[in-house]
Amino acid sequence: MQAKVNLPDPSLITEELINKYPAKVAKKRRKSIVVNDPETTPEVQANVRTVPGIITQRGCSYAGCKGVVLGPTRDIVNIVHGPIGCSFYAWLTRRNQTRPETPEHENYITYCFSTDMQEEHVVFGGEKKLKVAIQEAYDLFHPKAIAIFSTCPVGLIGDDVHAASREMKAKFGDCNVFGFSCEGYRGVSQSAGHHIANNGVFKHMVGNNNEVKAGKFKLNLLGEYNIGGDAFEIERIFDKCGITLVASFSGNSTVGAIENAHTADLNVIMCHRSINYMGDMMETKYGIPWMKVNFVGAESTTKSLRKIAEYFGDEELKARVEEVIAEEMPAVKAIIDEIRPRTEGKTAMLFVGGSRAHHYQDLFTELGMTTIAAGYEFAHRDDYEGREVLPKIKIDADSKNIEELKVTADPDLYNPRKTEAELEELKAKGLEINGYEGMMKQMMKKTLVVDDVSHYESEKLIELYKPDIFCAGIKEKYVVQKMGVPLKQLHSYDYGGPYTGFKGAVNFYKDIDRMVNNPVWKMIKAPWEKAESESLEASYVAS
C-alpha cells in the first residue's frame, strides 16, 4: 500500500538520522533504520545491545520480568532482592488494575516488597536477609506463592535465590516459593526478562492444578497485562460471547488461574514478544495451539473474535459472536462518524514496547490517520518481519545467557486439541495458527521502521516529519510535548484507558481527538521554529 500522505524521501531521512554519529555507530544504527516495503519485507537489526552513550527508551531485564510479566498477578507476593530503589521503580508504574472477587480476597499489587540490601549485604552476602524477608512475608500474609527477583548486585555477588527459595518452600509446605535470575544487565533489554519470567512461570506454576472447569469454549489470554483496565473490557466481551477465560497472563489474574491454564483448549496471544515462549511451551507439553490476536481497535476486535469462533468451529458460537459484534459496533460507528472528519489525514509515530507499536496502528487507521514511522524498544526480528525469519536468526552470546527449557510432551496431560489435518484446514481458512506476520507487512510502503530509537533520532524524526501525534513512554513524554507535539503515553496510558475492545476503542478515539485538535500545541515553538534571536547561546571560557 502507498501512504495516504506525502512523505519526505525516507532514504534521505535515514541519512539525516545517522550523519551525526561516529562512523562505527552510524554503521550499526543504519541496520536498525529501514524503509518499509510490505511486499518485500526488508531485514531489520533488532535485539542487539544499545550503543553506549545513546539515550534509549529501553528498560532492563528485571523490569521485564517483575514489572511486566509477574507484576499484574494479584495474589502472589513479589519480593525484590536488591536495593530498595529497584523495587520502588517497579511499584505500580504500569497502572496494572485488578478486581478481586470480594474485598476479603488477596490483592498484593498495592504493596512494595524488597529486602532493601545495604552495603554490608553486598559485601558479606544477602541470602540470610532474603530468607528472613521470605519468612516475614509468609507470616504476615500466608500467600499461595512468593516470587523472588534478583537485581544487579545480587547477580554480581552470587546470592543463590533459587536455593533460598527451595529451602523456604520445603519449610512452609503450603506456599510455592521460587526465584528469578533476572538481573538488570542480563540480556540486551527487558525482553530478556520476559523470557526468564516465562520460563519461571512455566516451570513453577503452570500445571499445578488439574481441576477442569466448566465451559465449552475455554482459552487463555497471553500477553495482556490489564493496563488501565484493558483486560476488564476483553473479559466483558468474552462473557458476552460465551467464551470461558481460564487464565490471563497476567492481567487481573491469580496464582490459581495460571496453575490451571493447561486445561484450556486454545491460547490467544496479544503481546507476541513478551510471551510467545509460553505459547510454544504449552503446545509442546500439553498440546494447546496458540493464535495471535489483537483486541486493540474495534475492527481488530471483530476479526479476533471471528478467528476464535472459527477455531472452535461451533456454529452457535459463530452466531453469538456475530450478534455481539452487531450489538457493539453501532456505538463505535457513531463516534467514528463524529470524530473522523477531524482526524482524517493526520499522521502518527509509534515507538512503544511489546506489540503496541503494531496494534495501535489499527486504531489510528480507524481514525483515518497514517502511521509514518514506528518501532519497538525491545523487539526481535520476528516481531518486525514475521516468524518465518526465526530459522535465519543466529543465537548470540546475550541470548545464550537465558536458559532454554527442554520441554517434552507430558506423559499424562498431553492432549492435542486439534489434529494436524484440522490445523492445516484452519490455516487454509486464513487463521494464523502458531504464526505471526509481524508489524512491517501492515505498515505502508516508504514508511520508516526504527528499532530501539534514540532520543536524538526521536527529535530529528519530529523535526523532519512534523507528526500530529507521537506515541511513546513517560521518559519521552515531556521532551516531545515541549516540541509542540502531543504525546500519547502507551506504556501506562497516563490516566486513560481502557483502550481494548469496543468500549476501549471509543475511549481512544475521544482521547486522540482531544489531543491532535487541541489548539495549545500551535502556541508552542519547537527549537527549530524559533528565530535566531530567541535561540539559546552558550559562551565558553578557555582554561
N, C-alpha and C positions, 0 to 999 in steps of 0.2 A: 504493500500500500504506500501511496505517496502521502506525505504530510499535508494537512489542510492549511498550513500557514507557510508563509515564505521564510525559509530558514537561511541563515548565512552558510557559506560553504563549510561543511564540518571538518574537512581536511585542514583548512586554514585555522579553524578554531583549535584543532589539536595542536598545531604548531605554536599557536599563541599560548596555549596552556603550558607547554613544556620548554619554551625557548629561554626561560629564565633559570632553568635548572642546570647544574653542572652536567657535563657530558654523560657520566655514568648513571646519574639519577634520571636524566632525560631518556636514556636508552631503556631503563627499567619501566618508567612511567608510561612510555609510549605503548608498551604492550598491554597496559591496563586501560587505555583510552582508545576505543574503536568506533568506527562509523557503522551504524547498524544496517543490515540488509536481511530482512526476514526470509528471503528466498534462498540466499546463500549465507548462512549464519557464519560470521567471522569468529575466529578464535580470540578469546579474551583471557588475559592473565589474571588469575584470581587465587585467593588463599595463599598468598605469599607475604612475607614479613614487610611491614611498613618501613619505608626509608627513614632512618633515624633523623630527627630534626624536623620532619614534616608533621604538622598538626593534623592528626587524623580523627575521624569520628568514632573509631573503634573502642570497644571495651576489652576486658581481659577474660581469661578462661574462667576464673571464679565468678565473674558477672554472668557468664552464660550458663554455668552450672547451677549456682544457687539462685541468682537473681531472676533468671528466665524460667528454667525448667522446673525446679523444685519449689520455688517461692510461692506459687499460687495455691498449693495444696494446703488446705486449712487446718487439718488435724495432725500434722507432723511437726515436731519441734526441730527446727533447723538451727544447729549451733555452729557458729563460725569460729574455727580455731585459728586465732591470729589477733593482731592488734584491733582495738575497738573501731578504728576508722573504717576498716574493710566491712565490718558488719553494718555500721551506720550507713555506708554507701549503698548497701543493697536493701535497705529497710524502707518499704512502701514507696519506692521511687517509681515503680511501674504502674501504680494505680490498679493492681490486680484486685478485683472485687470477689466476694464470695457470699454465699447465702446458706448458713447452717439451717438444718431442719427446724430447730427450735432455739430459743436463746440459751438453753442449757447445753446444747451441743458444743463440742470443742471448736475453737477458732483461734489459732496461734499466729495468724498473719500479722496481727497488730503488735506482736511482741518483737523485741530485738534481742537475740541471744548471742552471746560472744564469750569466749574465755578471757578476753581482754589481756592478751600477752604483754608482758613488760620486758624490759631489757634483761632481767635476771632469767626469765624463761627462755629467751633467745640464746643466752649464754649456756645455761645449765640444762635446757630441755623443758618442754611443757607438757609431756604426757600425763604426769601426775595431776597437773592443774586441769587437763582435759577430762580425766576420769572423775574428778571432783565436780566439774560442771555437768557432766552427764548424770551423775548421781543426784545432783541438786534438781535438775530438770525433771528427772523421774519422780523424785519425792514430791515435788510441787504439783505436777500435772498428771502423772501416770498416763502418758500418751501411748498410742498404739505403735508409734515409731519415732525414733530420733535419728537425724542425719547429721553427719559431721563434715564440714567443708574446710579443706586446707587452704590457707593463703600463703603468699610468697615466703615469709620467714619460716613457716613450717616445713616447706619443701627444702629450704636451704639447710636447716639444722637436722633434718631427718626424723622428726617425730613420726611415729608409725600410728596414724589414725585408724588404720584397719585393724591392727592388733588390739588397740584400746577398745574399739567398737565390739569386736568379737568377745573380749573379756567381759564387758559390761552387759552384752546381750545374754551371755551364758548366766551371768549373775542374776539378772532380772527374771528371765524365763518368759515373761508375758509382754515384752517390749522389743520390737525389731530395731536394732541399732546397727548402723552401717556408715561407712565413711567414703569420701570422695577425694582423690588426689587431684584437685582442680586448682593448683597454684596458679596465680595470675599469669605467670610467664610461660606456662605450658601451652604450646601451640602459638599460632600467629594472631589469634583474635578470640572473641567469645565463642566462636564456632567450635573450638576445641572443647570448651566447657559443655556445650550442648551434647557432644559425642560422649564425653565422660559421664554426664548425667544420664543419658540414655542407657549406657552400659550398666550403671549402678542400679537404676530403677528396674531394668530388665532382670538383673541377677537377684536382687534382694526383695522385690515387691511383686512383679507380675507372676501370676501362677500360684500365689499363696492361698487363694480362696476358690475352691472348685464349685461353690454353690451356683446352680444355673437359675437365673432369674427369669421371671415371666416376660414374655414379649415375642412377637412374631418376627419383627424386623430389628435385630439388635446390632448396634455398631458402636465403635469407639471413635471419638473425635480427637485426632492427634494434632499437636501444634496450635492449640487455641488456648490463650492464657487469660482470657476474661479481662482484658484491659478496658476500663470504662464500662464494663457490663456487657461486652460483646457476646460472651457465652450465654448470658441470660436470654438474649434475643434468639440465638440459634436453638437453644433448648425449647423456647416457646414454639418455634416453627416445627421442630421435631415432634413435640407433643401434639400439635395440631394435625400433623400428618399421620400420627400413629406409629412413629419411629421411636424405638427404645434406645436411649443413650446409656450404655453400660458404664463407660468411663470417659472422662475428658483428661487429656494430658496437656496441661494440668489445671486449667482454669475452672474455678468453682468445683474442684474435685476433692476426693478424700482418699485416705490410705486404703480403705476397704474397696472402693471402686476400682482403683488401679490394680489391687491384688486380684480382682475378679475379671480384669479386662480380657483375659484369654478365652472367656466364654462367649465373646461376641462373634458375629459372623462376617463382619466387614470392618476394616479400618479406613477412615477417611482422613486425609492429611490436609491441613491448612498451611502451616509454615513448613515447607519442604525441608529447608536447611536444618532447622533445629531438631527435627525428629524423624527424618526418613530412615535412620538406622533402626528405630523401633519398629517401623512398618516391615522392614526386611526381616528382622529377627523374629518377630511374631509370626510371620508367614512360614519361616523355616521351621520353627519349633512347634507351632500349633496349627498351621495350615490355613491361616486367615489372610486372604488377599488384601491389598491396600489400593486405594484410588485417590488421586489428587482432586481436591475440590476447592472452591473459593466462595465463601459466603460474604465477601465484601462487594457490594453492588447488587442492585435488585435483579438485573439480568443474570449476573453470575450466580445469584442465589437460586433463581429458577432453573438454570442449567444444572446446578449441583443437585438439587432435589430430584430432577428428572433422571440424572445419572444414577443416583442411589436407588430410585424406584426401578430403573431398568436392570440394575444389578440383581435385585431380589426377584425380578421377573413376575411380580404379583399384580394382576390386573386391578384388584381393589386398591392396592397401594398407589398404582399409577393414577387411578381415577381420583383418589383422595388428594394426591399431590396437585393435580390439575385444579381441583376445587379450591385448595388453599391459595394457589397462585392467582386464580381468578378473584378470590376474595381480597387478597392483599395488594394487587397491582394497581387498582383504581386510585387509591390514596397516593401511591408513589407517582403515578402518571399526572395526577392533579398538581403536585408540587413541581414536577419536572416542567410541565407546560407553563407554569408561572415563572420559574427561575431561569430556564434555559435561554430565553431571549437575552438575558442579562449576562450570561456566561459564555455563550456561543462564540467560538473563535479565540478565546483566551488561551494562554499557554501555562504549562506547569512543568516543574522539575521535581524529581523524587530521588532522594538519596537516603534510603532508610534500610535498616537491617532486616534480616529474615526475608520473607516473600512480600513484604508490604510494598516495596517499590514496584512490584509487579501487580499485586492485587488492586491497589488503589488507582491504577491507570484505568480500570474498568469504571470506577465511579466518575472519574474526570471525563471519560468518553461519554457517559450518560448525560453529562452536563454540556456536551459539545465542545469540550476543551481538549487540547492536544498536548501530550507529554513529549517535550522536545529533547529532554535528556534525563537519564535515570541510571541508577547503580546501587549496589549493595555495600554495606560496611564489611561483611564477613562471609560473603558467598564463596562457593566453589564454582568451577566452570560449569557443572551440570545445572546450576541454578540459572545461569545465563543461556547456555546453549542446548540444554536438554540432556536427559540421562543417557542418550545414545553415545555421548562422548566419554562415559565412565571408563571403558576399556583403554582409552588413549591417555588417561591421566596417570602420570608416574607418581609413585609413592615417594615423598621426600622425607628428609630427616625429621621435620617437625611432626608430620603425620605419624611417623613411627613411634613417637613419644606417647601416643594414645593407644591404649590396649584395644586390640581387635578380638572380640569374643568369638570363640569357636562354638557356633550354635548348631545343634543337630535336632532332628525330629524327636519330640518327647515320646517315649515308648508307650505311654498310657494316654496322653492328652492330644497327640497329633491327630487332627481330623480335617482333611482337605474340604473346605466349604464348597468348592467348585472343582469339577474335573477339568483336565487340560482342554478337552473339547469345548466345555462350557465357557471357559475363559477366552478361548480363541473366538468363540461366537460373539461374546461381549465386545471384544476388541474390534471385530468386524463391524459392529454397530456404532463404533466411534468412541467407546469408553476406553480411557487410558488406564488400564489395569496395570498396576506396578510401574507406572510411567509418568513422566513429566516433561513437557516440551520446552520448558524454560521461559524466561522473560523476553528474549530477543526476537522470537518468532512473532510475538504480539506487537512489538513496537514498530513504528513506521520506518520506512526507508529514509536514510540520511539523518535520522536522529542519532544522538550521541549516547554511548554507553561508557560509563566511567566506574571502574571498581575502586573501592577504598579512596574516595575523593578526598583531597587535602583541603585545608582551609583556603590556601591560596587559589587552588583551582575553583573552589566554590565562588570566591569573589570574582574571578575572571569570567566564569560562566554567566554570572548575573550581569556583569558589566556588558558582555558581548551579546547575550541573548535577550536581556531585559524581560524575564518571565513575569507573568502576572501573579504567580504564587510559587513558593519554594517549600518543599516538604522535607523535613529532616528531623533532628533531635533537639534536645534542650541546649546542648553545647553550642549549636549553631544559631539558635533562635534569635537572640538579641542582636548579634552582629548583622544578620541578614536584614532584620527589621530596620536597623539604622541606615541601611542602603535604600530604604524606601520600598521594600518588597515584603509583603506579608508572608510569614512563615507558619505553616500548619505543622504542629508537632505531632508526628505519627508514631512515636515510641510509647508515649503515655497519654496522648490526646489532650495535654494540658488539663482543661476542666470539662472537656466534651465527651462524647460517646453516649451510648454505643454506636458503632458505625457498621455493624454487620447486619445482614438480613434486610428485610423490607423497611422496618422502622428505623434501623440504623442508617440506611441509605438516605432516608428523608432528613435525618439529623445532619448528615454530612452535606447534603445539597444546601441546606439552610446556612450552615457554618461557612461553607466556601463562598456562597453568595454574599454574605456579610463581609467577608474578608476581601475579596477581589474587587468589590464595588464600593468599598469604604473610601471616601474622598481624602481621608487623612494621609494616605500613602503619597498622594500627589504634593503634599506640603513638605515632605522630607526630601532633602537633596542628598544623593549619593556622592561620594568623594569625587568621582569623575564628572559630576554635573556642576560642581562649584567653580566659580570664576577663580582665576589665579590669585586675586586679591583676598579671596576667602580661604584659600588653602593654608594648611599649617606649614610653617617653615622651621627648620632647626639650624642652629649655628654650632659649630664645633670649635673647641679651643685646643690648639696644639699643645702638647705637653712639653 
